[in-house]
Amino acid sequence: MSGTSAALTPPADAVKPVRHPDAPAPGELLGAHYEHCFGCGGGQPHGLHLQARAGEGVCVTAEFTVQAAHQGAPGLAHGGVLATALDETLGSLNWMLRVIAVTGRLETDFVRPVPVDTVLFLDAEITAVHGRKIYSRATGRIGGPDGPVAVRAEALFIEVKVDHFIDNGRPAEIRAAMADPDQVKRARAFEVNP
């Protein structure tokens, strides 16, 4: 990262992250955390439909294909869409710790253009934990998982209680998510983003 802020540098007493024993198995598809999420939900016609998989340790991989609806400049992905893909992938990491966390800070470097119809291959890892703060980074590549870097980011997530969403979300959506009989889906609906 060029010019990473001090807020994204873990303090000296931060600890190495530890994968939760109940985290999804390496290679397991994580699925959408919420059907209406722009990043991963299937209920968004122009969403990213990003698909993340658990990696080894506290890592995930993800992919999404840039569609025409994701354009900024003609034929190229909008930078905000690429930042969303990075944020969604980084947010999926919290499932490896089995905590509910929201994005506190996200810094993104745009290295090269990403054309429409390109598959963006993302990988992310948690680098440190300090109390409620979770430090992480991600890289997006084009042309394959080992292709040239197109985007990268560092992030700080903050662990929160589910009350964060209950107190701030729209009541109808909160009630619907809380009423889901699938306990895992109910918990995952509240896992990322402020």
ZASE-462406 format. One record per residue: residue in one letter; x, y, z of N, C-alpha, C in turn. Coordinates in nm, 2 decimals. Layout:
BEGIN
+------+--------+--------+--------+--------+---------+--------+--------+--------+--------+
: type :  neast : nnorth :    nup : caeast : canorth :   caup :  ceast : cnorth :    cup :
+------+--------+--------+--------+--------+---------+--------+--------+--------+--------+
:    a :      X :      Y :      Z :      X :       Y :      Z :      X :      Y :      Z :
...
+------+--------+--------+--------+--------+---------+--------+--------+--------+--------+
//
This chain:
BEGIN
+------+--------+--------+--------+--------+---------+--------+--------+--------+--------+
: type :  neast : nnorth :    nup : caeast : canorth :   caup :  ceast : cnorth :    cup :
+------+--------+--------+--------+--------+---------+--------+--------+--------+--------+
:    m :   0.09 :  -0.12 :   0.00 :   0.00 :    0.00 :   0.00 :   0.09 :   0.12 :   0.00 :
:    s :   0.05 :   0.22 :  -0.08 :   0.12 :    0.35 :  -0.07 :   0.05 :   0.44 :   0.02 :
:    g :   0.12 :   0.50 :   0.11 :   0.06 :    0.60 :   0.20 :  -0.04 :   0.55 :   0.30 :
:    t :  -0.02 :   0.42 :   0.35 :  -0.11 :    0.37 :   0.44 :  -0.11 :   0.45 :   0.57 :
:    s :  -0.23 :   0.48 :   0.62 :  -0.24 :    0.57 :   0.74 :  -0.20 :   0.49 :   0.86 :
:    a :  -0.17 :   0.57 :   0.97 :  -0.13 :    0.51 :   1.09 :  -0.25 :   0.43 :   1.15 :
:    a :  -0.37 :   0.47 :   1.12 :  -0.49 :    0.39 :   1.18 :  -0.49 :   0.25 :   1.13 :
:    l :  -0.42 :   0.22 :   1.02 :  -0.42 :    0.08 :   0.97 :  -0.30 :   0.00 :   1.01 :
:    t :  -0.22 :   0.06 :   1.10 :  -0.10 :   -0.01 :   1.15 :  -0.13 :  -0.07 :   1.28 :
:    p :  -0.13 :  -0.20 :   1.30 :  -0.16 :   -0.26 :   1.43 :  -0.06 :  -0.21 :   1.53 :
:    p :  -0.11 :  -0.19 :   1.66 :  -0.02 :   -0.15 :   1.76 :   0.08 :  -0.27 :   1.80 :
:    a :   0.19 :  -0.24 :   1.86 :   0.29 :   -0.34 :   1.89 :   0.24 :  -0.45 :   1.97 :
:    d :   0.13 :  -0.43 :   2.05 :   0.08 :   -0.54 :   2.14 :  -0.04 :  -0.61 :   2.07 :
:    a :  -0.06 :  -0.59 :   1.94 :  -0.17 :   -0.67 :   1.87 :  -0.12 :  -0.81 :   1.86 :
:    v :  -0.22 :  -0.90 :   1.85 :  -0.19 :   -1.04 :   1.85 :  -0.22 :  -1.10 :   1.71 :
:    k :  -0.16 :  -1.21 :   1.69 :  -0.18 :   -1.29 :   1.56 :  -0.32 :  -1.34 :   1.57 :
:    p :  -0.40 :  -1.33 :   1.46 :  -0.53 :   -1.39 :   1.46 :  -0.54 :  -1.54 :   1.46 :
:    v :  -0.64 :  -1.59 :   1.52 :  -0.65 :   -1.74 :   1.54 :  -0.79 :  -1.77 :   1.48 :
:    r :  -0.78 :  -1.87 :   1.38 :  -0.90 :   -1.92 :   1.32 :  -0.99 :  -1.98 :   1.42 :
:    h :  -1.12 :  -1.95 :   1.42 :  -1.22 :   -2.01 :   1.51 :  -1.24 :  -2.16 :   1.48 :
:    p :  -1.25 :  -2.24 :   1.58 :  -1.26 :   -2.39 :   1.55 :  -1.39 :  -2.42 :   1.47 :
:    d :  -1.49 :  -2.33 :   1.48 :  -1.61 :   -2.36 :   1.40 :  -1.62 :  -2.28 :   1.27 :
:    a :  -1.51 :  -2.22 :   1.23 :  -1.50 :   -2.15 :   1.10 :  -1.53 :  -2.25 :   0.99 :
:    p :  -1.58 :  -2.20 :   0.87 :  -1.60 :   -2.29 :   0.76 :  -1.47 :  -2.35 :   0.72 :
:    a :  -1.48 :  -2.47 :   0.67 :  -1.36 :   -2.55 :   0.62 :  -1.29 :  -2.48 :   0.50 :
:    p :  -1.16 :  -2.49 :   0.49 :  -1.09 :   -2.44 :   0.37 :  -1.16 :  -2.49 :   0.24 :
:    g :  -1.18 :  -2.40 :   0.15 :  -1.25 :   -2.43 :   0.03 :  -1.40 :  -2.42 :   0.03 :
:    e :  -1.46 :  -2.41 :   0.15 :  -1.60 :   -2.40 :   0.16 :  -1.65 :  -2.27 :   0.11 :
:    l :  -1.76 :  -2.27 :   0.03 :  -1.82 :   -2.15 :  -0.02 :  -1.90 :  -2.09 :   0.10 :
:    l :  -1.87 :  -1.96 :   0.12 :  -1.93 :   -1.89 :   0.23 :  -2.08 :  -1.85 :   0.21 :
:    g :  -2.11 :  -1.83 :   0.08 :  -2.25 :   -1.79 :   0.05 :  -2.27 :  -1.64 :   0.09 :
:    a :  -2.39 :  -1.59 :   0.05 :  -2.43 :   -1.45 :   0.08 :  -2.45 :  -1.44 :   0.23 :
:    h :  -2.40 :  -1.33 :   0.29 :  -2.44 :   -1.31 :   0.43 :  -2.58 :  -1.25 :   0.45 :
:    y :  -2.63 :  -1.19 :   0.34 :  -2.76 :   -1.13 :   0.34 :  -2.81 :  -1.13 :   0.20 :
:    e :  -2.93 :  -1.18 :   0.17 :  -2.98 :   -1.18 :   0.03 :  -2.98 :  -1.05 :  -0.04 :
:    h :  -3.00 :  -0.94 :   0.03 :  -3.01 :   -0.81 :  -0.03 :  -2.88 :  -0.73 :  -0.03 :
:    c :  -2.77 :  -0.79 :   0.01 :  -2.64 :   -0.72 :   0.02 :  -2.59 :  -0.69 :  -0.13 :
:    f :  -2.55 :  -0.57 :  -0.15 :  -2.51 :   -0.53 :  -0.29 :  -2.38 :  -0.61 :  -0.32 :
:    g :  -2.30 :  -0.65 :  -0.23 :  -2.17 :   -0.72 :  -0.26 :  -2.19 :  -0.86 :  -0.29 :
:    c :  -2.27 :  -0.94 :  -0.21 :  -2.27 :   -1.08 :  -0.22 :  -2.41 :  -1.14 :  -0.24 :
:    g :  -2.52 :  -1.06 :  -0.22 :  -2.65 :   -1.11 :  -0.22 :  -2.71 :  -1.14 :  -0.36 :
:    g :  -2.78 :  -1.24 :  -0.37 :  -2.84 :   -1.28 :  -0.50 :  -2.97 :  -1.20 :  -0.53 :
:    g :  -3.02 :  -1.12 :  -0.43 :  -3.14 :   -1.04 :  -0.45 :  -3.11 :  -0.90 :  -0.51 :
:    q :  -2.99 :  -0.88 :  -0.55 :  -2.96 :   -0.75 :  -0.61 :  -2.92 :  -0.77 :  -0.76 :
:    p :  -3.01 :  -0.73 :  -0.85 :  -2.99 :   -0.76 :  -0.99 :  -2.86 :  -0.71 :  -1.04 :
:    h :  -2.82 :  -0.59 :  -0.99 :  -2.69 :   -0.53 :  -1.05 :  -2.58 :  -0.54 :  -0.94 :
:    g :  -2.60 :  -0.62 :  -0.84 :  -2.50 :   -0.64 :  -0.74 :  -2.38 :  -0.71 :  -0.79 :
:    l :  -2.28 :  -0.72 :  -0.71 :  -2.15 :   -0.79 :  -0.75 :  -2.17 :  -0.94 :  -0.75 :
:    h :  -2.25 :  -1.00 :  -0.67 :  -2.27 :   -1.14 :  -0.66 :  -2.14 :  -1.21 :  -0.63 :
:    l :  -2.06 :  -1.14 :  -0.55 :  -1.93 :   -1.19 :  -0.52 :  -1.94 :  -1.32 :  -0.44 :
:    q :  -1.85 :  -1.42 :  -0.47 :  -1.85 :   -1.55 :  -0.41 :  -1.72 :  -1.57 :  -0.34 :
:    a :  -1.73 :  -1.58 :  -0.20 :  -1.61 :   -1.60 :  -0.12 :  -1.60 :  -1.74 :  -0.07 :
:    r :  -1.48 :  -1.79 :  -0.06 :  -1.45 :   -1.92 :   0.00 :  -1.35 :  -1.91 :   0.11 :
:    a :  -1.37 :  -1.99 :   0.21 :  -1.28 :   -2.00 :   0.32 :  -1.14 :  -2.05 :   0.27 :
:    g :  -1.04 :  -1.99 :   0.32 :  -0.90 :   -2.03 :   0.29 :  -0.84 :  -2.10 :   0.41 :
:    e :  -0.72 :  -2.12 :   0.41 :  -0.64 :   -2.17 :   0.52 :  -0.63 :  -2.06 :   0.62 :
:    g :  -0.62 :  -2.10 :   0.75 :  -0.59 :   -2.00 :   0.85 :  -0.70 :  -1.90 :   0.86 :
:    v :  -0.67 :  -1.77 :   0.85 :  -0.76 :   -1.66 :   0.86 :  -0.76 :  -1.59 :   0.72 :
:    c :  -0.78 :  -1.66 :   0.62 :  -0.78 :   -1.61 :   0.48 :  -0.91 :  -1.65 :   0.41 :
:    v :  -0.94 :  -1.57 :   0.31 :  -1.05 :   -1.61 :   0.22 :  -1.01 :  -1.57 :   0.07 :
:    t :  -1.07 :  -1.64 :  -0.02 :  -1.06 :   -1.60 :  -0.16 :  -1.20 :  -1.57 :  -0.21 :
:    a :  -1.20 :  -1.49 :  -0.32 :  -1.33 :   -1.45 :  -0.37 :  -1.31 :  -1.42 :  -0.52 :
:    e :  -1.43 :  -1.42 :  -0.59 :  -1.43 :   -1.38 :  -0.73 :  -1.55 :  -1.30 :  -0.76 :
:    f :  -1.54 :  -1.21 :  -0.86 :  -1.66 :   -1.15 :  -0.91 :  -1.63 :  -1.11 :  -1.05 :
:    t :  -1.73 :  -1.11 :  -1.14 :  -1.72 :   -1.07 :  -1.28 :  -1.77 :  -0.93 :  -1.30 :
:    v :  -1.69 :  -0.84 :  -1.35 :  -1.73 :   -0.70 :  -1.37 :  -1.84 :  -0.70 :  -1.49 :
:    q :  -1.96 :  -0.65 :  -1.46 :  -2.06 :   -0.65 :  -1.56 :  -2.07 :  -0.51 :  -1.61 :
:    a :  -2.15 :  -0.49 :  -1.72 :  -2.17 :   -0.36 :  -1.78 :  -2.23 :  -0.26 :  -1.68 :
:    a :  -2.31 :  -0.31 :  -1.59 :  -2.37 :   -0.22 :  -1.48 :  -2.27 :  -0.17 :  -1.38 :
:    h :  -2.15 :  -0.22 :  -1.38 :  -2.05 :   -0.18 :  -1.29 :  -1.95 :  -0.08 :  -1.35 :
:    q :  -1.98 :  -0.03 :  -1.46 :  -1.89 :    0.07 :  -1.53 :  -1.87 :   0.20 :  -1.46 :
:    g :  -1.76 :   0.26 :  -1.48 :  -1.73 :    0.40 :  -1.44 :  -1.70 :   0.46 :  -1.58 :
:    a :  -1.58 :   0.45 :  -1.62 :  -1.54 :    0.50 :  -1.75 :  -1.59 :   0.39 :  -1.85 :
:    p :  -1.61 :   0.43 :  -1.98 :  -1.66 :    0.34 :  -2.08 :  -1.58 :   0.21 :  -2.08 :
:    g :  -1.64 :   0.10 :  -2.06 :  -1.58 :   -0.03 :  -2.07 :  -1.49 :  -0.07 :  -1.95 :
:    l :  -1.49 :   0.01 :  -1.84 :  -1.40 :   -0.02 :  -1.73 :  -1.48 :  -0.01 :  -1.60 :
:    a :  -1.44 :  -0.10 :  -1.50 :  -1.51 :   -0.10 :  -1.37 :  -1.50 :   0.03 :  -1.30 :
:    h :  -1.60 :   0.07 :  -1.23 :  -1.60 :    0.19 :  -1.15 :  -1.51 :   0.17 :  -1.03 :
:    g :  -1.43 :   0.26 :  -0.99 :  -1.35 :    0.24 :  -0.87 :  -1.42 :   0.21 :  -0.75 :
:    g :  -1.54 :   0.27 :  -0.73 :  -1.62 :    0.24 :  -0.61 :  -1.67 :   0.10 :  -0.61 :
:    v :  -1.70 :   0.04 :  -0.73 :  -1.74 :   -0.10 :  -0.73 :  -1.62 :  -0.19 :  -0.69 :
:    l :  -1.50 :  -0.15 :  -0.74 :  -1.38 :   -0.23 :  -0.70 :  -1.36 :  -0.22 :  -0.55 :
:    a :  -1.38 :  -0.10 :  -0.49 :  -1.36 :   -0.08 :  -0.35 :  -1.46 :  -0.17 :  -0.27 :
:    t :  -1.59 :  -0.17 :  -0.33 :  -1.69 :   -0.25 :  -0.27 :  -1.65 :  -0.40 :  -0.27 :
:    a :  -1.60 :  -0.45 :  -0.38 :  -1.55 :   -0.59 :  -0.39 :  -1.44 :  -0.62 :  -0.28 :
:    l :  -1.35 :  -0.53 :  -0.27 :  -1.25 :   -0.54 :  -0.16 :  -1.31 :  -0.54 :  -0.02 :
:    d :  -1.40 :  -0.45 :   0.00 :  -1.47 :   -0.44 :   0.13 :  -1.55 :  -0.57 :   0.16 :
:    e :  -1.62 :  -0.62 :   0.06 :  -1.70 :   -0.74 :   0.08 :  -1.61 :  -0.86 :   0.11 :
:    t :  -1.50 :  -0.87 :   0.04 :  -1.40 :   -0.98 :   0.07 :  -1.34 :  -0.97 :   0.21 :
:    l :  -1.30 :  -0.85 :   0.24 :  -1.24 :   -0.82 :   0.37 :  -1.34 :  -0.85 :   0.48 :
:    g :  -1.47 :  -0.81 :   0.46 :  -1.57 :   -0.84 :   0.56 :  -1.60 :  -0.99 :   0.58 :
:    s :  -1.58 :  -1.07 :   0.47 :  -1.60 :   -1.21 :   0.48 :  -1.49 :  -1.27 :   0.57 :
:    l :  -1.38 :  -1.21 :   0.59 :  -1.28 :   -1.26 :   0.68 :  -1.33 :  -1.28 :   0.82 :
:    n :  -1.42 :  -1.20 :   0.87 :  -1.47 :   -1.20 :   1.00 :  -1.54 :  -1.33 :   1.03 :
:    w :  -1.58 :  -1.40 :   0.93 :  -1.64 :   -1.53 :   0.95 :  -1.54 :  -1.63 :   0.99 :
:    m :  -1.41 :  -1.61 :   0.96 :  -1.30 :   -1.70 :   1.01 :  -1.28 :  -1.69 :   1.16 :
:    l :  -1.31 :  -1.57 :   1.21 :  -1.30 :   -1.55 :   1.36 :  -1.44 :  -1.58 :   1.43 :
:    r :  -1.54 :  -1.58 :   1.35 :  -1.68 :   -1.60 :   1.40 :  -1.72 :  -1.48 :   1.49 :
:    v :  -1.69 :  -1.36 :   1.44 :  -1.73 :   -1.24 :   1.51 :  -1.81 :  -1.15 :   1.42 :
:    i :  -1.89 :  -1.07 :   1.47 :  -1.97 :   -0.97 :   1.40 :  -1.88 :  -0.84 :   1.40 :
:    a :  -1.85 :  -0.79 :   1.28 :  -1.76 :   -0.67 :   1.27 :  -1.80 :  -0.58 :   1.16 :
:    v :  -1.78 :  -0.46 :   1.17 :  -1.81 :   -0.36 :   1.06 :  -1.69 :  -0.29 :   1.02 :
:    t :  -1.69 :  -0.24 :   0.90 :  -1.58 :   -0.16 :   0.84 :  -1.56 :  -0.03 :   0.92 :
:    g :  -1.44 :  -0.01 :   0.97 :  -1.41 :    0.11 :   1.04 :  -1.33 :   0.20 :   0.94 :
:    r :  -1.24 :   0.14 :   0.87 :  -1.16 :    0.22 :   0.77 :  -1.12 :   0.13 :   0.66 :
:    l :  -1.12 :   0.18 :   0.54 :  -1.08 :    0.11 :   0.42 :  -0.99 :   0.20 :   0.33 :
:    e :  -0.87 :   0.16 :   0.30 :  -0.78 :    0.24 :   0.21 :  -0.75 :   0.15 :   0.09 :
:    t :  -0.77 :   0.20 :  -0.02 :  -0.76 :    0.13 :  -0.15 :  -0.66 :   0.19 :  -0.24 :
:    d :  -0.58 :   0.11 :  -0.31 :  -0.49 :    0.15 :  -0.41 :  -0.55 :   0.09 :  -0.54 :
:    f :  -0.56 :   0.17 :  -0.64 :  -0.61 :    0.13 :  -0.78 :  -0.48 :   0.12 :  -0.86 :
:    v :  -0.44 :   0.00 :  -0.90 :  -0.31 :   -0.02 :  -0.97 :  -0.32 :  -0.02 :  -1.12 :
:    r :  -0.43 :  -0.08 :  -1.17 :  -0.45 :   -0.09 :  -1.31 :  -0.60 :  -0.10 :  -1.34 :
:    p :  -0.64 :  -0.06 :  -1.46 :  -0.79 :   -0.06 :  -1.50 :  -0.84 :  -0.21 :  -1.50 :
:    v :  -0.96 :  -0.22 :  -1.47 :  -1.03 :   -0.36 :  -1.48 :  -1.14 :  -0.35 :  -1.58 :
:    p :  -1.13 :  -0.41 :  -1.69 :  -1.23 :   -0.40 :  -1.80 :  -1.36 :  -0.48 :  -1.76 :
:    v :  -1.47 :  -0.43 :  -1.82 :  -1.59 :   -0.50 :  -1.81 :  -1.57 :  -0.65 :  -1.87 :
:    d :  -1.64 :  -0.74 :  -1.81 :  -1.63 :   -0.89 :  -1.84 :  -1.51 :  -0.95 :  -1.78 :
:    t :  -1.43 :  -0.88 :  -1.71 :  -1.31 :   -0.94 :  -1.64 :  -1.35 :  -1.00 :  -1.51 :
:    v :  -1.30 :  -1.12 :  -1.48 :  -1.31 :   -1.18 :  -1.35 :  -1.20 :  -1.12 :  -1.26 :
:    l :  -1.24 :  -1.06 :  -1.14 :  -1.15 :   -1.01 :  -1.05 :  -1.13 :  -1.12 :  -0.94 :
:    f :  -1.01 :  -1.17 :  -0.92 :  -0.97 :   -1.27 :  -0.83 :  -0.92 :  -1.20 :  -0.70 :
:    l :  -0.98 :  -1.22 :  -0.59 :  -0.95 :   -1.15 :  -0.47 :  -0.90 :  -1.25 :  -0.36 :
:    d :  -0.80 :  -1.21 :  -0.29 :  -0.76 :   -1.29 :  -0.17 :  -0.74 :  -1.19 :  -0.06 :
:    a :  -0.77 :  -1.23 :   0.06 :  -0.77 :   -1.15 :   0.18 :  -0.72 :  -1.23 :   0.30 :
:    e :  -0.66 :  -1.15 :   0.39 :  -0.62 :   -1.22 :   0.52 :  -0.63 :  -1.12 :   0.63 :
:    i :  -0.65 :  -1.17 :   0.75 :  -0.64 :   -1.09 :   0.87 :  -0.50 :  -1.09 :   0.92 :
:    t :  -0.45 :  -0.97 :   0.95 :  -0.30 :   -0.97 :   0.98 :  -0.28 :  -0.95 :   1.13 :
:    a :  -0.38 :  -0.89 :   1.21 :  -0.36 :   -0.88 :   1.35 :  -0.50 :  -0.84 :   1.41 :
:    v :  -0.50 :  -0.87 :   1.54 :  -0.62 :   -0.84 :   1.62 :  -0.58 :  -0.76 :   1.75 :
:    h :  -0.65 :  -0.66 :   1.78 :  -0.62 :   -0.58 :   1.91 :  -0.75 :  -0.54 :   1.97 :
:    g :  -0.79 :  -0.61 :   2.07 :  -0.92 :   -0.59 :   2.13 :  -1.03 :  -0.61 :   2.03 :
:    r :  -1.11 :  -0.51 :   2.01 :  -1.22 :   -0.52 :   1.91 :  -1.17 :  -0.48 :   1.77 :
:    k :  -1.05 :  -0.45 :   1.75 :  -1.00 :   -0.41 :   1.62 :  -0.94 :  -0.53 :   1.55 :
:    i :  -0.98 :  -0.54 :   1.42 :  -0.93 :   -0.65 :   1.33 :  -0.87 :  -0.58 :   1.21 :
:    y :  -0.74 :  -0.61 :   1.19 :  -0.66 :   -0.55 :   1.08 :  -0.65 :  -0.65 :   0.97 :
:    s :  -0.67 :  -0.61 :   0.85 :  -0.67 :   -0.70 :   0.74 :  -0.62 :  -0.63 :   0.61 :
:    r :  -0.60 :  -0.72 :   0.51 :  -0.56 :   -0.66 :   0.38 :  -0.61 :  -0.76 :   0.27 :
:    a :  -0.62 :  -0.70 :   0.15 :  -0.67 :   -0.78 :   0.03 :  -0.61 :  -0.73 :  -0.09 :
:    t :  -0.60 :  -0.82 :  -0.19 :  -0.55 :   -0.80 :  -0.32 :  -0.65 :  -0.85 :  -0.43 :
:    g :  -0.67 :  -0.77 :  -0.53 :  -0.75 :   -0.82 :  -0.65 :  -0.66 :  -0.83 :  -0.77 :
:    r :  -0.67 :  -0.94 :  -0.84 :  -0.59 :   -0.96 :  -0.96 :  -0.68 :  -0.99 :  -1.08 :
:    i :  -0.63 :  -0.96 :  -1.19 :  -0.70 :   -0.99 :  -1.32 :  -0.62 :  -1.10 :  -1.40 :
:    g :  -0.69 :  -1.17 :  -1.48 :  -0.62 :   -1.27 :  -1.56 :  -0.60 :  -1.40 :  -1.49 :
:    g :  -0.64 :  -1.42 :  -1.37 :  -0.62 :   -1.54 :  -1.29 :  -0.57 :  -1.51 :  -1.15 :
:    p :  -0.58 :  -1.61 :  -1.06 :  -0.54 :   -1.58 :  -0.92 :  -0.39 :  -1.54 :  -0.90 :
:    d :  -0.31 :  -1.57 :  -1.00 :  -0.17 :   -1.52 :  -1.00 :  -0.14 :  -1.41 :  -1.10 :
:    g :  -0.25 :  -1.35 :  -1.15 :  -0.23 :   -1.25 :  -1.25 :  -0.18 :  -1.12 :  -1.19 :
:    p :  -0.17 :  -1.02 :  -1.28 :  -0.13 :   -0.89 :  -1.23 :  -0.22 :  -0.82 :  -1.13 :
:    v :  -0.17 :  -0.75 :  -1.03 :  -0.25 :   -0.69 :  -0.93 :  -0.32 :  -0.57 :  -0.99 :
:    a :  -0.45 :  -0.56 :  -0.97 :  -0.53 :   -0.45 :  -1.02 :  -0.57 :  -0.35 :  -0.91 :
:    v :  -0.60 :  -0.41 :  -0.79 :  -0.64 :   -0.33 :  -0.68 :  -0.59 :  -0.40 :  -0.55 :
:    r :  -0.58 :  -0.32 :  -0.45 :  -0.54 :   -0.37 :  -0.32 :  -0.59 :  -0.28 :  -0.21 :
:    a :  -0.61 :  -0.34 :  -0.09 :  -0.67 :   -0.25 :   0.02 :  -0.61 :  -0.30 :   0.15 :
:    e :  -0.62 :  -0.21 :   0.25 :  -0.60 :   -0.25 :   0.39 :  -0.72 :  -0.19 :   0.46 :
:    a :  -0.76 :  -0.27 :   0.57 :  -0.88 :   -0.23 :   0.64 :  -0.87 :  -0.25 :   0.79 :
:    l :  -0.95 :  -0.18 :   0.86 :  -0.97 :   -0.19 :   1.00 :  -1.12 :  -0.22 :   1.02 :
:    f :  -1.15 :  -0.34 :   1.08 :  -1.29 :   -0.37 :   1.11 :  -1.30 :  -0.36 :   1.27 :
:    i :  -1.42 :  -0.33 :   1.31 :  -1.44 :   -0.31 :   1.45 :  -1.55 :  -0.42 :   1.49 :
:    e :  -1.52 :  -0.50 :   1.59 :  -1.62 :   -0.60 :   1.64 :  -1.73 :  -0.53 :   1.71 :
:    v :  -1.85 :  -0.56 :   1.68 :  -1.97 :   -0.50 :   1.74 :  -2.07 :  -0.61 :   1.78 :
:    k :  -2.16 :  -0.57 :   1.86 :  -2.27 :   -0.67 :   1.90 :  -2.38 :  -0.65 :   1.80 :
:    v :  -2.47 :  -0.75 :   1.79 :  -2.58 :   -0.74 :   1.70 :  -2.67 :  -0.62 :   1.72 :
:    d :  -2.67 :  -0.56 :   1.84 :  -2.75 :   -0.44 :   1.87 :  -2.71 :  -0.33 :   1.78 :
:    h :  -2.59 :  -0.33 :   1.73 :  -2.55 :   -0.22 :   1.63 :  -2.64 :  -0.22 :   1.52 :
:    f :  -2.68 :  -0.33 :   1.47 :  -2.77 :   -0.34 :   1.35 :  -2.91 :  -0.32 :   1.39 :
:    i :  -2.95 :  -0.38 :   1.50 :  -3.09 :   -0.36 :   1.55 :  -3.12 :  -0.22 :   1.58 :
:    d :  -3.03 :  -0.15 :   1.64 :  -3.05 :   -0.01 :   1.67 :  -3.05 :   0.09 :   1.56 :
:    n :  -2.98 :   0.05 :   1.45 :  -2.95 :    0.14 :   1.34 :  -3.02 :   0.10 :   1.20 :
:    g :  -3.06 :  -0.02 :   1.19 :  -3.11 :   -0.07 :   1.06 :  -3.26 :  -0.04 :   1.05 :
:    r :  -3.31 :  -0.06 :   0.93 :  -3.46 :   -0.04 :   0.91 :  -3.53 :  -0.15 :   0.98 :
:    p :  -3.63 :  -0.12 :   1.06 :  -3.70 :   -0.22 :   1.14 :  -3.75 :  -0.34 :   1.06 :
:    a :  -3.81 :  -0.32 :   0.95 :  -3.87 :   -0.43 :   0.87 :  -3.76 :  -0.53 :   0.83 :
:    e :  -3.65 :  -0.48 :   0.78 :  -3.54 :   -0.57 :   0.74 :  -3.48 :  -0.64 :   0.86 :
:    i :  -3.47 :  -0.57 :   0.97 :  -3.41 :   -0.63 :   1.09 :  -3.50 :  -0.75 :   1.14 :
:    r :  -3.63 :  -0.72 :   1.14 :  -3.73 :   -0.82 :   1.19 :  -3.72 :  -0.94 :   1.10 :
:    a :  -3.72 :  -0.92 :   0.97 :  -3.71 :   -1.03 :   0.87 :  -3.59 :  -1.12 :   0.89 :
:    a :  -3.48 :  -1.05 :   0.91 :  -3.35 :   -1.13 :   0.93 :  -3.35 :  -1.20 :   1.06 :
:    m :  -3.40 :  -1.14 :   1.16 :  -3.41 :   -1.20 :   1.30 :  -3.51 :  -1.32 :   1.30 :
:    a :  -3.61 :  -1.32 :   1.21 :  -3.71 :   -1.42 :   1.21 :  -3.66 :  -1.54 :   1.13 :
:    d :  -3.55 :  -1.54 :   1.06 :  -3.51 :   -1.65 :   0.98 :  -3.48 :  -1.77 :   1.07 :
:    p :  -3.55 :  -1.88 :   1.04 :  -3.53 :   -2.00 :   1.13 :  -3.39 :  -2.06 :   1.12 :
:    d :  -3.32 :  -2.03 :   1.01 :  -3.18 :   -2.08 :   0.99 :  -3.09 :  -2.00 :   1.08 :
:    q :  -3.04 :  -2.05 :   1.19 :  -2.95 :   -1.98 :   1.28 :  -2.83 :  -1.92 :   1.22 :
:    v :  -2.77 :  -2.00 :   1.13 :  -2.64 :   -1.95 :   1.06 :  -2.68 :  -1.83 :   0.97 :
:    k :  -2.78 :  -1.84 :   0.89 :  -2.82 :   -1.73 :   0.81 :  -2.86 :  -1.61 :   0.89 :
:    r :  -2.92 :  -1.63 :   1.00 :  -2.96 :   -1.52 :   1.09 :  -2.84 :  -1.45 :   1.14 :
:    a :  -2.74 :  -1.52 :   1.18 :  -2.62 :   -1.46 :   1.24 :  -2.54 :  -1.39 :   1.12 :
:    r :  -2.53 :  -1.46 :   1.01 :  -2.45 :   -1.40 :   0.90 :  -2.51 :  -1.27 :   0.84 :
:    a :  -2.64 :  -1.25 :   0.86 :  -2.71 :   -1.13 :   0.81 :  -2.64 :  -1.00 :   0.87 :
:    f :  -2.58 :  -1.02 :   0.98 :  -2.53 :   -0.90 :   1.06 :  -2.38 :  -0.90 :   1.07 :
:    e :  -2.31 :  -0.96 :   0.96 :  -2.17 :   -0.97 :   0.98 :  -2.08 :  -0.86 :   0.93 :
:    v :  -2.12 :  -0.78 :   0.84 :  -2.03 :   -0.68 :   0.78 :  -2.09 :  -0.55 :   0.76 :
:    n :  -2.01 :  -0.45 :   0.75 :  -2.04 :   -0.31 :   0.71 :  -2.13 :  -0.23 :   0.81 :
:    p :  -2.09 :  -0.11 :   0.83 :  -2.17 :   -0.02 :   0.92 :  -2.31 :   0.01 :   0.87 :
+------+--------+--------+--------+--------+---------+--------+--------+--------+--------+
//
